[in-house]
Amino acid sequence: MTDAVMAVWGDTAPAGDAEFSEWYHREHIPERVGMPGWRNGRRYRKIGRGKHRYLAAYDVERMACFDDPAYRHALDHPTEWTTRMMVHFRNFVRATSRVRFSSGEVLGSVIATVRYAPGTGDPEAIARWLAGTALHDLRNREGVTRVQHWEADMGRSLAKTSEQAIRKDKDGEAPFTAIIEGTDRAFVEAALTEAGIVDGLLERGARDVDAGLYAMLFALHE
Protein backbone atom coordinates (compact mmCIF):
# COMPACT_ATOMS: atom_id res chain seq x y z
CA MET A 1 0.00 0.00 0.00
CA THR A 2 1.24 3.50 -0.83
CA ASP A 3 0.74 6.55 1.34
CA ALA A 4 0.46 9.24 -1.34
CA VAL A 5 -1.15 9.90 -4.69
CA MET A 6 -0.90 12.42 -7.48
CA ALA A 7 -4.04 13.07 -9.53
CA VAL A 8 -4.59 15.43 -12.45
CA TRP A 9 -7.97 16.24 -13.98
CA GLY A 10 -8.28 18.31 -17.12
CA ASP A 11 -9.17 18.83 -20.74
CA THR A 12 -7.18 19.56 -23.84
CA ALA A 13 -7.78 21.90 -26.74
CA PRO A 14 -9.44 19.90 -29.56
CA ALA A 15 -6.60 20.62 -31.97
CA GLY A 16 -4.12 18.88 -29.68
CA ASP A 17 -6.20 15.97 -28.42
CA ALA A 18 -4.69 13.18 -30.54
CA GLU A 19 -1.09 14.17 -29.82
CA PHE A 20 -1.99 14.79 -26.17
CA SER A 21 -2.96 11.13 -25.79
CA GLU A 22 0.21 9.94 -27.52
CA TRP A 23 2.34 12.13 -25.27
CA TYR A 24 0.71 10.70 -22.16
CA HIS A 25 1.40 7.04 -22.90
CA ARG A 26 4.69 7.39 -24.79
CA GLU A 27 6.47 9.94 -22.62
CA HIS A 28 4.70 11.54 -19.69
CA ILE A 29 3.45 8.62 -17.60
CA PRO A 30 6.60 6.54 -18.26
CA GLU A 31 8.67 9.52 -17.13
CA ARG A 32 6.68 9.92 -13.93
CA VAL A 33 6.61 6.20 -13.09
CA GLY A 34 10.38 6.21 -13.50
CA MET A 35 10.73 8.64 -10.60
CA PRO A 36 11.87 7.31 -7.18
CA GLY A 37 8.90 5.95 -5.25
CA TRP A 38 6.30 6.29 -8.04
CA ARG A 39 4.63 2.87 -8.18
CA ASN A 40 2.18 3.19 -11.06
CA GLY A 41 0.46 5.60 -13.40
CA ARG A 42 -3.01 5.34 -14.94
CA ARG A 43 -4.91 7.41 -17.46
CA TYR A 44 -8.70 7.58 -17.71
CA ARG A 45 -11.37 9.16 -19.92
CA LYS A 46 -14.61 10.52 -18.51
CA ILE A 47 -17.82 8.55 -18.98
CA GLY A 48 -20.35 11.11 -20.14
CA ARG A 49 -20.03 14.78 -20.88
CA GLY A 50 -18.71 17.75 -18.95
CA LYS A 51 -15.43 19.36 -17.99
CA HIS A 52 -12.38 17.41 -16.86
CA ARG A 53 -12.65 14.83 -19.61
CA TYR A 54 -9.36 13.19 -18.63
CA LEU A 55 -7.86 11.97 -15.36
CA ALA A 56 -4.34 10.77 -14.65
CA ALA A 57 -3.51 9.20 -11.28
CA TYR A 58 -0.32 7.85 -9.72
CA ASP A 59 0.22 5.81 -6.57
CA VAL A 60 3.36 7.10 -4.84
CA GLU A 61 5.23 5.53 -1.96
CA ARG A 62 5.17 8.57 0.34
CA MET A 63 4.68 12.35 0.28
CA ALA A 64 8.44 12.97 0.45
CA CYS A 65 8.75 11.57 -3.08
CA PHE A 66 7.20 14.79 -4.37
CA ASP A 67 10.24 16.65 -3.04
CA ASP A 68 12.74 14.34 -4.71
CA PRO A 69 15.25 16.24 -6.89
CA ALA A 70 14.41 14.10 -9.94
CA TYR A 71 10.73 15.07 -9.79
CA ARG A 72 11.44 18.72 -9.04
CA HIS A 73 13.88 18.85 -11.96
CA ALA A 74 11.22 17.43 -14.31
CA LEU A 75 8.72 20.11 -13.24
CA ASP A 76 11.20 22.91 -13.82
CA HIS A 77 12.90 21.47 -16.91
CA PRO A 78 10.08 20.03 -19.03
CA THR A 79 10.95 18.16 -22.20
CA GLU A 80 10.32 19.71 -25.58
CA TRP A 81 7.26 17.52 -26.05
CA THR A 82 5.92 18.38 -22.59
CA THR A 83 6.43 22.09 -23.25
CA ARG A 84 4.41 21.78 -26.45
CA MET A 85 1.60 19.90 -24.72
CA MET A 86 1.28 22.24 -21.72
CA VAL A 87 -0.27 24.99 -23.85
CA HIS A 88 -3.14 22.63 -24.75
CA PHE A 89 -4.21 21.98 -21.14
CA ARG A 90 -7.60 23.35 -20.09
CA ASN A 91 -9.43 23.18 -16.72
CA PHE A 92 -6.29 21.80 -15.08
CA VAL A 93 -6.63 20.52 -11.49
CA ARG A 94 -3.72 18.82 -9.72
CA ALA A 95 -3.89 17.25 -6.27
CA THR A 96 -0.72 16.08 -4.56
CA SER A 97 -2.28 14.15 -1.71
CA ARG A 98 -1.74 11.87 1.23
CA VAL A 99 -4.02 8.86 1.43
CA ARG A 100 -6.06 9.27 4.60
CA PHE A 101 -8.08 6.08 4.21
CA SER A 102 -7.74 3.10 1.89
CA SER A 103 -9.39 -0.31 1.63
CA GLY A 104 -8.55 -2.76 -1.14
CA GLU A 105 -5.45 -3.27 -3.25
CA VAL A 106 -6.87 -3.91 -6.73
CA LEU A 107 -7.03 -1.11 -9.29
CA GLY A 108 -10.42 -0.99 -10.95
CA SER A 109 -11.10 -0.41 -14.64
CA VAL A 110 -13.66 2.26 -13.67
CA ILE A 111 -13.14 4.95 -11.05
CA ALA A 112 -15.42 7.54 -9.46
CA THR A 113 -13.79 10.68 -8.08
CA VAL A 114 -15.63 13.12 -5.82
CA ARG A 115 -13.64 16.31 -5.29
CA TYR A 116 -14.70 18.75 -2.59
CA ALA A 117 -13.66 21.56 -0.29
CA PRO A 118 -14.81 21.47 3.38
CA GLY A 119 -16.66 24.78 3.02
CA THR A 120 -18.54 25.48 6.24
CA GLY A 121 -18.20 21.87 7.35
CA ASP A 122 -15.72 20.39 9.81
CA PRO A 123 -12.98 18.72 7.70
CA GLU A 124 -12.26 16.07 10.34
CA ALA A 125 -15.93 15.25 10.87
CA ILE A 126 -16.37 14.83 7.12
CA ALA A 127 -13.28 12.61 6.95
CA ARG A 128 -14.58 10.42 9.80
CA TRP A 129 -17.95 10.08 8.07
CA LEU A 130 -16.35 9.09 4.78
CA ALA A 131 -13.97 6.54 6.28
CA GLY A 132 -16.36 5.23 8.91
CA THR A 133 -19.67 5.12 7.07
CA ALA A 134 -19.78 6.26 3.47
CA LEU A 135 -16.72 4.48 2.07
CA HIS A 136 -15.85 1.79 4.59
CA ASP A 137 -18.53 -0.76 3.74
CA LEU A 138 -18.38 -0.20 -0.02
CA ARG A 139 -15.29 -2.39 -0.29
CA ASN A 140 -17.48 -5.43 0.36
CA ARG A 141 -19.94 -4.63 -2.44
CA GLU A 142 -19.94 -6.69 -5.61
CA GLY A 143 -17.57 -5.28 -8.21
CA VAL A 144 -15.91 -2.67 -5.92
CA THR A 145 -12.12 -3.18 -5.80
CA ARG A 146 -10.75 -0.20 -3.84
CA VAL A 147 -11.99 2.85 -1.96
CA GLN A 148 -9.87 5.77 -0.75
CA HIS A 149 -9.95 9.25 0.73
CA TRP A 150 -7.29 11.77 -0.29
CA GLU A 151 -6.25 15.02 1.38
CA ALA A 152 -4.22 17.37 -0.80
CA ASP A 153 -1.15 19.26 0.32
CA MET A 154 -2.18 22.55 -1.25
CA GLY A 155 1.34 23.98 -1.16
CA ARG A 156 2.68 21.12 -3.24
CA SER A 157 -0.44 20.96 -5.43
CA LEU A 158 -0.29 24.62 -6.44
CA ALA A 159 3.50 25.03 -6.44
CA LYS A 160 4.85 27.43 -9.06
CA THR A 161 6.92 25.52 -11.59
CA SER A 162 8.12 25.99 -15.15
CA GLU A 163 5.43 23.56 -16.30
CA GLN A 164 2.74 25.52 -14.49
CA ALA A 165 3.92 28.78 -16.04
CA ILE A 166 3.36 27.40 -19.55
CA ARG A 167 -0.32 26.60 -18.96
CA LYS A 168 -2.62 29.41 -20.04
CA ASP A 169 -5.14 29.28 -17.19
CA LYS A 170 -4.89 29.30 -13.43
CA ASP A 171 -4.79 25.81 -11.90
CA GLY A 172 -7.90 24.62 -10.06
CA GLU A 173 -8.01 23.15 -6.56
CA ALA A 174 -9.03 19.77 -5.13
CA PRO A 175 -8.50 19.90 -1.36
CA PHE A 176 -10.14 16.51 -0.73
CA THR A 177 -11.23 13.61 -2.94
CA ALA A 178 -13.25 10.45 -2.28
CA ILE A 179 -12.49 7.50 -4.57
CA ILE A 180 -14.41 4.39 -5.57
CA GLU A 181 -12.86 1.88 -8.00
CA GLY A 182 -14.45 -1.19 -9.52
CA THR A 183 -14.68 -3.70 -12.31
CA ASP A 184 -17.61 -2.16 -14.18
CA ARG A 185 -19.42 1.16 -14.56
CA ALA A 186 -22.66 -0.22 -13.16
CA PHE A 187 -21.02 -1.39 -9.91
CA VAL A 188 -19.17 1.88 -9.32
CA GLU A 189 -22.11 4.08 -10.23
CA ALA A 190 -24.44 2.13 -7.94
CA ALA A 191 -21.96 2.31 -5.05
CA LEU A 192 -21.54 6.06 -5.47
CA THR A 193 -25.30 6.64 -5.56
CA GLU A 194 -26.34 4.29 -2.80
CA ALA A 195 -23.63 5.50 -0.42
CA GLY A 196 -25.02 9.03 -0.82
CA ILE A 197 -21.56 10.58 -0.93
CA VAL A 198 -22.45 13.68 -2.95
CA ASP A 199 -25.57 14.50 -0.94
CA GLY A 200 -23.81 13.63 2.31
CA LEU A 201 -20.98 16.04 1.58
CA LEU A 202 -23.41 18.84 0.76
CA GLU A 203 -25.41 18.16 3.91
CA ARG A 204 -22.20 18.48 5.94
CA GLY A 205 -21.35 21.91 4.52
CA ALA A 206 -18.90 20.92 1.78
CA ARG A 207 -18.68 23.11 -1.32
CA ASP A 208 -17.36 22.70 -4.86
CA VAL A 209 -18.51 19.08 -4.82
CA ASP A 210 -17.70 17.57 -8.22
CA ALA A 211 -18.31 13.90 -9.02
CA GLY A 212 -17.02 12.21 -12.17
CA LEU A 213 -16.95 8.67 -13.50
CA TYR A 214 -13.92 7.57 -15.55
CA ALA A 215 -12.93 4.51 -17.57
CA MET A 216 -9.28 3.44 -17.61
CA LEU A 217 -7.39 3.85 -20.89
CA PHE A 218 -4.12 2.27 -19.75
CA ALA A 219 -1.88 1.66 -16.74
CA LEU A 220 1.87 1.40 -16.25
CA HIS A 221 3.59 -0.15 -13.23
CA GLU A 222 7.19 0.34 -12.18
C-alpha positions in Angstrom: 0.0 0.0 0.0 1.2 3.5 -0.8 0.7 6.6 1.3 0.5 9.2 -1.3 -1.2 9.9 -4.7 -0.9 12.4 -7.5 -4.0 13.1 -9.5 -4.6 15.4 -12.4 -8.0 16.2 -14.0 -8.3 18.3 -17.1 -9.2 18.8 -20.7 -7.2 19.6 -23.8 -7.8 21.9 -26.7 -9.4 19.9 -29.6 -6.6 20.6 -32.0 -4.1 18.9 -29.7 -6.2 16.0 -28.4 -4.7 13.2 -30.5 -1.1 14.2 -29.8 -2.0 14.8 -26.2 -3.0 11.1 -25.8 0.2 9.9 -27.5 2.3 12.1 -25.3 0.7 10.7 -22.2 1.4 7.0 -22.9 4.7 7.4 -24.8 6.5 9.9 -22.6 4.7 11.5 -19.7 3.4 8.6 -17.6 6.6 6.5 -18.3 8.7 9.5 -17.1 6.7 9.9 -13.9 6.6 6.2 -13.1 10.4 6.2 -13.5 10.7 8.6 -10.6 11.9 7.3 -7.2 8.9 6.0 -5.2 6.3 6.3 -8.0 4.6 2.9 -8.2 2.2 3.2 -11.1 0.5 5.6 -13.4 -3.0 5.3 -14.9 -4.9 7.4 -17.5 -8.7 7.6 -17.7 -11.4 9.2 -19.9 -14.6 10.5 -18.5 -17.8 8.6 -19.0 -20.3 11.1 -20.1 -20.0 14.8 -20.9 -18.7 17.7 -19.0 -15.4 19.4 -18.0 -12.4 17.4 -16.9 -12.6 14.8 -19.6 -9.4 13.2 -18.6 -7.9 12.0 -15.4 -4.3 10.8 -14.7 -3.5 9.2 -11.3 -0.3 7.9 -9.7 0.2 5.8 -6.6 3.4 7.1 -4.8 5.2 5.5 -2.0 5.2 8.6 0.3 4.7 12.3 0.3 8.4 13.0 0.5 8.8 11.6 -3.1 7.2 14.8 -4.4 10.2 16.6 -3.0 12.7 14.3 -4.7 15.3 16.2 -6.9 14.4 14.1 -9.9 10.7 15.1 -9.8 11.4 18.7 -9.0 13.9 18.8 -12.0 11.2 17.4 -14.3 8.7 20.1 -13.2 11.2 22.9 -13.8 12.9 21.5 -16.9 10.1 20.0 -19.0 11.0 18.2 -22.2 10.3 19.7 -25.6 7.3 17.5 -26.0 5.9 18.4 -22.6 6.4 22.1 -23.3 4.4 21.8 -26.5 1.6 19.9 -24.7 1.3 22.2 -21.7 -0.3 25.0 -23.9 -3.1 22.6 -24.8 -4.2 22.0 -21.1 -7.6 23.4 -20.1 -9.4 23.2 -16.7 -6.3 21.8 -15.1 -6.6 20.5 -11.5 -3.7 18.8 -9.7 -3.9 17.3 -6.3 -0.7 16.1 -4.6 -2.3 14.2 -1.7 -1.7 11.9 1.2 -4.0 8.9 1.4 -6.1 9.3 4.6 -8.1 6.1 4.2 -7.7 3.1 1.9 -9.4 -0.3 1.6 -8.6 -2.8 -1.1 -5.5 -3.3 -3.2 -6.9 -3.9 -6.7 -7.0 -1.1 -9.3 -10.4 -1.0 -10.9 -11.1 -0.4 -14.6 -13.7 2.3 -13.7 -13.1 4.9 -11.0 -15.4 7.5 -9.5 -13.8 10.7 -8.1 -15.6 13.1 -5.8 -13.6 16.3 -5.3 -14.7 18.8 -2.6 -13.7 21.6 -0.3 -14.8 21.5 3.4 -16.7 24.8 3.0 -18.5 25.5 6.2 -18.2 21.9 7.4 -15.7 20.4 9.8 -13.0 18.7 7.7 -12.3 16.1 10.3 -15.9 15.3 10.9 -16.4 14.8 7.1 -13.3 12.6 7.0 -14.6 10.4 9.8 -18.0 10.1 8.1 -16.3 9.1 4.8 -14.0 6.5 6.3 -16.4 5.2 8.9 -19.7 5.1 7.1 -19.8 6.3 3.5 -16.7 4.5 2.1 -15.8 1.8 4.6 -18.5 -0.8 3.7 -18.4 -0.2 0.0 -15.3 -2.4 -0.3 -17.5 -5.4 0.4 -19.9 -4.6 -2.4 -19.9 -6.7 -5.6 -17.6 -5.3 -8.2 -15.9 -2.7 -5.9 -12.1 -3.2 -5.8 -10.7 -0.2 -3.8 -12.0 2.9 -2.0 -9.9 5.8 -0.8 -10.0 9.3 0.7 -7.3 11.8 -0.3 -6.2 15.0 1.4 -4.2 17.4 -0.8 -1.2 19.3 0.3 -2.2 22.6 -1.2 1.3 24.0 -1.2 2.7 21.1 -3.2 -0.4 21.0 -5.4 -0.3 24.6 -6.4 3.5 25.0 -6.4 4.8 27.4 -9.1 6.9 25.5 -11.6 8.1 26.0 -15.1 5.4 23.6 -16.3 2.7 25.5 -14.5 3.9 28.8 -16.0 3.4 27.4 -19.6 -0.3 26.6 -19.0 -2.6 29.4 -20.0 -5.1 29.3 -17.2 -4.9 29.3 -13.4 -4.8 25.8 -11.9 -7.9 24.6 -10.1 -8.0 23.2 -6.6 -9.0 19.8 -5.1 -8.5 19.9 -1.4 -10.1 16.5 -0.7 -11.2 13.6 -2.9 -13.3 10.5 -2.3 -12.5 7.5 -4.6 -14.4 4.4 -5.6 -12.9 1.9 -8.0 -14.5 -1.2 -9.5 -14.7 -3.7 -12.3 -17.6 -2.2 -14.2 -19.4 1.2 -14.6 -22.7 -0.2 -13.2 -21.0 -1.4 -9.9 -19.2 1.9 -9.3 -22.1 4.1 -10.2 -24.4 2.1 -7.9 -22.0 2.3 -5.0 -21.5 6.1 -5.5 -25.3 6.6 -5.6 -26.3 4.3 -2.8 -23.6 5.5 -0.4 -25.0 9.0 -0.8 -21.6 10.6 -0.9 -22.4 13.7 -2.9 -25.6 14.5 -0.9 -23.8 13.6 2.3 -21.0 16.0 1.6 -23.4 18.8 0.8 -25.4 18.2 3.9 -22.2 18.5 5.9 -21.4 21.9 4.5 -18.9 20.9 1.8 -18.7 23.1 -1.3 -17.4 22.7 -4.9 -18.5 19.1 -4.8 -17.7 17.6 -8.2 -18.3 13.9 -9.0 -17.0 12.2 -12.2 -17.0 8.7 -13.5 -13.9 7.6 -15.6 -12.9 4.5 -17.6 -9.3 3.4 -17.6 -7.4 3.9 -20.9 -4.1 2.3 -19.8 -1.9 1.7 -16.7 1.9 1.4 -16.2 3.6 -0.1 -13.2 7.2 0.3 -12.2 
